[in-house]
Amino acid sequence: MTRAVRFLVRNWPLKAAALVFATLLYGMLVVSQNERTVNVSIPVYAINQPAGVVLMSNLDSVTQVKFFAPQDSAALDSSSFRATVDLSNVDPKVGRVLVPVHVEPLDDRVQILEVRPSRINIEVDQLASRSVPVVVEKGPVPSGLDVRPAVLSTDTVTVKGPASEVRRVDRAEARIQIDPGGIDFDRDVELIPVDALGNELAPVEVDPATVRVRVAVFTDRRTRSLPVKPNVTGTPAAGFEVASVAVQPLVLTVEGDADQLAGLSSVDTAPISVSGATGNVSTSVGLALPTGVLPIGGESVRVTVSVRQVTATRTFSAGIVLTGSRSDRVYTLSTDQVLVTLGGSAADLDGLEGRAFTVQAAVGGLEPGQHEVGVVANLPAGLTLVSASPPSVVVTVALPPPSAAPSATP
């Protein structure tokens, strides 16, 4: 037993080192057996891209991945990995930058050892926007047609994209084609950002992306002068009404093909609303012309709608009140009631309903005898006296009877 122990502890440092070395060799053997390299084509995606940064270049793909995987794992390919580049700290003013590629396996047991390429060059720019004019490009116009200038729903649009490309935008083109049959053009057209030479700038977006283009095309052009007909819609507020409608100018000259003008008797305006109005409405309004008919000299007219309070008359029975009477006179009236007709707004007249109403007869300074005195109505603001029946009353003024003499004492 002692001899065996001596044998084990003899040169024990050398034996321990040999054991460690054998273990390392075994570990390296195991690792070398599970380390794999696969040729792939993994698309790289950008993440954490700031709002003001535009990615100008296409991202390269990862072509090779070296990894460590368990022996029992399935064969890995391009779909087994996800590759990204982080743009959160990229400065768009630099232009071209070198960023690291991060590849992660979809299987948590797989460990990435190396990828190629490990870094890729990308080109970035700042996001910019500005306004540019809209221009209609008609292309070749068929012979025999009289084509009028295009009418657009908007004259300017906003272009946005990389600052270097936005600076090059000269205009937004709406490209159309005129029908040889002389049919009017009226539709939405896609807008294309182009430079001064007409070259399309693909990375740039246009807002709005389309524009409504209307082009009148004549084959037998004629002109005609027609009266303007205002199109007043809606109802004024309660107690108000439309008194009159005035338009300036009264007559407009329009142009169009002979068959289009034949059925026109007037030029209608766009709707003019007076809903809820309590005062005059004056506005410049466009014209509602059929497609293919155009005004000559102006696209709008001035319309003034006069709004007034609704007026009415109503008859009331009124009592007579004497003013200026004396205590030493006796007054007798030919009638104590007068029918008065008042004029004013319906609301003001409604306010008098159910109320005691009186008129006045001035008797101050009248001497005894009969006198014809006109009646006067003291009315609230907004009301006027239209008539009174009778317009005057006969007032008889007399002295009071003398007091009876005191009787004699028997």
Protein Blocks (a to p, Z undefined) as FASTA:
>chain_A
ZZmmmmmmgoklmmmmmmmmmmmmmmmmmmmmmpccdddddddddehiafkbccfbdcdd
dfbdcddddfkbccddfklpccdddfklpcfknopacdddddddfblkbccfbdcdfbdc
ddddddddddddddddebjadehiacdddddfbfbdcddddfklmmmpmbdcddddddfk
lpacddddddddddfkopacfkbccddfbdcddddddfbdcddddddddddedjddehia
cfbdcdddfbdcddddfklmmmpcbdcdddddfehiabdcdddddddddehiacehiabd
cddddddddddddddddddddehiafkbccddfbfcdcddddddfklmmmmgopacdddd
dfehiacddddddddddddehiacfbdcdfbdcdddddddddddddddZZ
